[in-house]
């Protein structure tokens, strides 16, 4: 089958998926579409032709992933797919806005003190947890279990010292089991632990309030609101403050999510082999379960457990970041702008049909007036979309346009990679990378910035944003300019 895209507009195209399936919808300018390699496109076709799939979307950040491309949206009314969610269940973005003017972090010694204060509270890297830094919250099994089953409940927030109103600024503050109950999650967690589904559970829950490795990060930003009256009005609703300091975070469900996802892939692959079911596109990474089956119920429960952990992880990180700022700059105040995921399956309506919308490296994009935003702070404007670029090009806060309906109300989750990790390590020059950060006056906690996370490994962020705008999916509200970055050199969780 051909993997040739057919342009339909300046920033739109289709990818034929055979005579019996509607084509894959592709969003991106020609320059961006040229970054999609054949494996990425073949994965998109395989995913579109998989059982029960009714829609498949490729966003501008698309690149090859596990079974399904990273940067894709898959909708199905009848099946759930672990691949188009991924290993880092509910990997997400969050943004904390402070009342500090940009001048407050201009001095390098102040920024260095802030980096140290954050790192004393928030560990980074695979396997790292609250015991590895002196000022982290102490997490025991009881709190960890409650976070996984309840999500951002008032009790969990109170026990962790997280502001009680922050869940109002979450895409989803909690997830329930396959039957809509907490009891299903409590039962499933007990079952997993009895079956030794979680080795070293006590250690894994202590990763609550931590960043992973690879592409996970924390960034101190200065907010630059777009010079447009609509953008300014929307920014006010979002709680953004022009010329002031904010903090952007990217992380997910850590070792908990990875263990849950790995277990699900193993179980479903065994079922496929046992029953002789053909893999979609002969790719075992596209295993699935029909809704209503025991296998689907267990996957949905496991996904909810991981998603709840990721939600509380982000909220705790933001609370710890605010504490760090208050230690170095007493009196600092801050509020959560938004928390939004990009590795999750959610129940939504697509083309007037109830579906599970799987977003793998894709971000929800509901515009103002969408019924799901009723009774939220964003009912009229649409919710914030947090798109990381790279520290030197900046990141973006966007808001969906009505055209987002064409992409299953989704946009890309960032810039997307153009260089694999091994190639980046092999080809990029360490001294040049480090000098580029010095020239841009961006500090980091790394002695040497990870080569496989250098700005050059990612797509041209301005062209990515132009693709989103030209396709009519979303518009920019503000650009975020990095002042310092917190990362780890370990492998990525997702």
N, C-alpha and C positions, 0 to 999 in steps of 0.2 A: 504494500500500500504506500502511496506517495506521502511524503512529509513536507509537501510544498504548500505554503500559505498563499491565500488569494486575498489581496488588499480590497477593502470595501470602503476605505476612507483614509484620511491623513494619519489617523492613529487607531485604525481598526482593521481587522482581517478575519478570515475564517480558515480553518484547517479541516479539509474533508476527512470524514471518518468512515467512509464506505457507504454503500447504497442503502443500508437499513438503519442508519443513525444520522441524526442532524449533526452538522459540523461543530467542531470546537470553536468557541468564540475567542478571538485573540485581541488583546488591547495593547497597543504600543505603536510608536512611529516606526518608519522603516529602519532607522538606525537601531532602535531597540529590538525590533523583530530579528535583525541580523545577529543578535546575541543569543538567540535560541538555537542550540545545536540539535543535531538529528536525534540524539537520545532523549532530550527533553521533549521534542515533538512526538517521538514514538511513544513515550510514556503517556503523553496527553491522549493520543489515539487509543492506546490500550485502556486507559481509564474511561474514556468516553464509551467504548464498546463493552465495558464490563456489565454484568447483569444488574438490572434495575436502575442504571444511571440514565438520567433524563437531561442533564445539563453538565457541560464541562467548560470552564473558563480558564484562559491563560492570561495572567496579569503581566505588566511590564517587567517585573522582577523575576520572572520565571526562569528556572534552571533545573537540571535533573535532580531528582530526589530519590526517596525510597518508594519504589513502585509508581507513585504519582509524582509529577513535578512539584518542587517547591514553588509557590506562587500560583497555585491553581485553586479552583473552586469546583467541587463535585456535589451535585444534588441528586438525591435518590429518595423516592417515596416508599421504597420497599426493602432497602438493604443498608447496613452500616459497614464502613470500610476503615480499618485501623491505619492503613497506609496514608490516606489523605488527611490524617490527623497527625501522625508521626510519633516519634519516641518521646519528645519533650511535650507532653500533654499540656495544653493551654500555655505554651510559651507566649509571652505577652509584653506589652509596653505600658508604662505608667509615667505620668508627669506631675511633679510637685512644683507648685508656684510659690515663691517666697516674696516677702515685702522688701527685699534688699535691692537697692539700685545697683547697676552694673559696677559702679566705682568701688563698691564694697569688696569685690573680688579681683580688683585690678592688680593689687600688690601680690607679687609671686609668693612672698613668705606667708601671706594669708591663705592663698590657695594651697600651698604645701601643707599648712596646718589643717586645713579642711580635709585634704586627702587623707592625712594621717588619722584624723578624728573619725572619718567614715570607715576607714580600714580597721580601726580598733573595735568597730561594732559589727561590720558586715564582712564575713569571710568570702573569698573568691576561689573558684576552682573545683574540679571534680573531687568528691570525697570530703570536702571541707564543710565543717559545721560550726555550731555555736561554741563548742569547746575550744576552737582554734583561735579565737580572738577574745580579748579580756572584757569588752563592754557589750557583748551580744546578750540578747535575752536568753535565759536558760530554758531549754525546751525538754520536757519529759514526754514519756509515751502518752500520758493522758491528754496533754495539750495537743500533741501531734495527731492523735486519733480524733479528737474533737474538730481540729481544723479540717481533716480529711472528710469527715461525715457531715459537719455543719456548715463549712465554709465560713464566710465573714459574719457569723452570728454575733449578737450583742455580748454573749458570754465569752466567746473566743476573743473578741476585740478587747473586752475589759481585762481579761487575763494577760493579754500581751501589750497593753498600754497603747492601743491604736485608737485614734479619734472615732467616736461612735457614729459620726455623720458621713464618714468616708465611703461606706457602701452605696450612698446615693450617687456617687460619681463612678460607679463600676458598671461596665457592660453587663456582667452577671456577678452578683455578690456571692452567690452560692449555686450549687447544682444538686439536684435530687437524683434518686435512683431511677431505674427503668420504669418503675410504677409510680413515680412522683413522690416517693417518701424518703425520709431519712432512715427509717428502719431497714430499708433494702440495702443501704450503704453500710449500716452497722453490721448487718448480717453478713454481707459480702466481705467486709474487712476481717471479721472474726474468722470466716471460712478461709480466707487467704493466709491468715496467720497460723491457723491450725494445720494447713497443708504446707507450711513452710514456704508459702508464696513470697514472704518477705524475710529474707535473711538479713540479720542485723537491723531489724526494724528500729530499734532504739537509736542507732547511729543515723539512720536515714532521716528520721523525723527531726533530728537536730540540725538538718540543713534548712529548716524554716528560718527565713531571714538571711539568705545568702545568695550570691551570684554564682552561676556556673562558669565554665570555661568558654573558650572559643569566641563565638559572636555575642555572648552576654556581656553587658557593660552597665556602668553608671556614668552619667555625664552631667557636669555642671554647665548650664547654658545661660545665655543672655537672650531674652525674647525680643524679636523684631517683628512687630505687627505690620502686615501689609498696608501700604498707603492707599487704602480703598475704604469708602464709607461702610460698605457691607461687611468687609472684613473686620473693621473696627467694632461694629455693632455685635458681630458674632463673637469676637474675642472677649468682649465684655461679658456676654452670657457664659462663655467658657471659663471665665475667671483669670484670663491671661492679663499680665501687666507689662506694657511696652517698656523696654529698656531695663527690665528687672531680672533678677536671677531666678532660674528654675532648675529642676533636676530631673533628667530623663533616665528611666531604667528599662533594661531589656533582660528578662530572665523567665523561668518557667517553673516546672514542678520538680526539678532537680532529680536526684536519684530515685525518689518515689515514683515519679511519672515514668522514668525510663524502665524501672522494674515492672510496673504494671503493663506498659506497652509491650515489652519484650515477652512477658508471659503470654499475653494475648496472641502475639504473632506465632509463638511456638504451639499453642493449643490449636489455633485455627489451621496451621499448616499440617498438624497431625490429623485433624479431621478431614481435610482435603485428601491427604494421602490414603487415609483409611477408607474413605468412601469413593475414591477414584474420581474426584471432581476435577475437571481441567482448570488450571489457573488462567485468569484473563491475560491474554497476550503471552501465555506461557511464563508469566512472571509471578513467582510465589509471594512476592511482596504486595500483590494485590488481592490477598485473601479477603473474604467478606463473610457476613452472616446475615441471613434473612431476618427482618424484623419479626418479633414474636417468638423466635427460637430461643432456646436456653443460651446458646452461644451469643446471640445478639444482646440478650438481657445482661449477661455477665460482662460483655464488653462495655455496654453503656454504664453499668455500675462502676467498672474500673476507671473508665474515662472520667466519670463524675468525681471519684475519689481523688484522682490526680489533679483535676481542674480545681477542686476546692483547695487542695494544698497550694497550688500555684497562686490562687487568689490571695490567700492569707500571706503567702511568701512575699508578694508584691507590697501589700499593705504594710507589713512589718518592715520591709526594707525602707519604705518611705518614712515611716515613723522614726526609724533609726537614723536616716539621713537628716531629718529635721532636728533630732537631738544633737547630731554632730555639728550642725550649723549653729545651734544655740550654745554649744560649748565654746566655740571659737568666736562667735559674734553674738553675745548675749542679747536677748530681746527679739531675736529673729522669729518671725511668724510665717506660717505657711499653710497652704490648703491643697488638697488633691484636685487636679484639673480633671483627669480621667484615667481609667484603667481599662485596656482593651486587648483582647487576645487575637492570636493569629494561627493557632494550632488547635482547632476544636471543631466538633460537629454540634450543630444546634438545630432545634426544630423551628422551621420558618415556612412561610408560604412562598412558593415559586410557581408563577403562571397559574395562580388560583388553585394550587395543589399543595397539600401538606407534605413537606419533605424534610429529610435530614440534610442540612447544608454543611458539607465538610469544607473547612477552610484550612489548607495547608500552606503556611506562609502567605496567607491572605487575610485581610482585615475587613470586618463588617463595615458597611457604609450606608447607614439609613439617613436619608435627607429629612428636612423639616416636614412635618405633616405625616410621617410614617406612623401607622397605628401602634407599632411596638414602642414608640417613644412617648406615647400619651402618659401624662402624669409624671414625666421626668423633667429635669431642668432644661432639656434640649428638644422639647416637643415642637417648638416653632423653628428652631435653627438647624436641627440635625445635630448629632453628637460629634465630639472631637474625634478626629482620625489622627493617630500618632504614627508618623512615618520616619524612621531613622534613615539617614543617608550615610555619611561618614563624618568623623569629627571635623575634617577640614572643609568639606562642602556644606556642612550643616545638616540639620534634620528639619522636618516640616510638621506643622499642625494644619490639617485640612478639614474641610467639611463637605459632605456628599452633595451632589447635584441630582436633579431628578433623573438624569441619564443613567445613574447607577443601577436602575432597575434592569438594564440590559446585561449587567455583570453579576446578576443574583445579589444585588446590593453589596458589592465587594470591591475593594481596591487592593493594590499590592501592599505588602507589609514592610517594604523598605526598598533599597536599591537593587538587591540581588547580586549574586556573585558572577564574575566573569573569569576568575582564576580559581582553580581548585587549590586546596591547602598545600599539597605536595609541590605543585608547580610554583606557587607563590614563594614557598620556602627556598626552592631551588633557584628561582630567577630574580627575585627582588633583592636589592642591596640594603643591608641593615643600616649602614651609616647614613644613606640617603633618606631612609624613612625617618630615622631619629632626627636628622637635621631639619626635615620638613615640618616636624612638630615644633621644634625650636623656632623656626622661622614664622610659624603661625601663632606663636605664643600660646600653645596649648600644652599644659603640663599633664603628666600621667604618673601612675603609681608603679609603672614598669621600668626596670632598669634599661631594658631594650623592648621597644614596642613590638608585639608579635607580628612577624612578617606575613603570616597567613591571615592577618586581620588588618593589614595596611589599607589605606584608602584606595590604592591602585587595584585591589582585588575585586572591587565593586564597580557596578555599572555607573555611567555618567548620571549623577543624581538629578541634575537639572533637566536632562533629556527624559528621565523617568517621570518627573513631575509634569513636564510638557505633555507627555503621553497621556497622563491621567486627565489633564485639563482639556486637551484637544479631543479626547474621546468623550468628553462631557460627563465624566464620572464624579469629579470633585474639584474644588477650588482651594487655593492656599489661603490660610488665615494668618499664619505667622511662620517665620523661619527661626530656628534655634541655632545659636552660634556657641560652639563649645569653648569653655575656658579651662576645664580639666577633665580627664578621662580615667576611670577606674576599670581595669580589665585583669584577666588572668591568662597565662600562656597555655593552659591545659586545653585538651580537645573539647569541641563543642558538645553540649548535651543533645542538640537536635540535628 
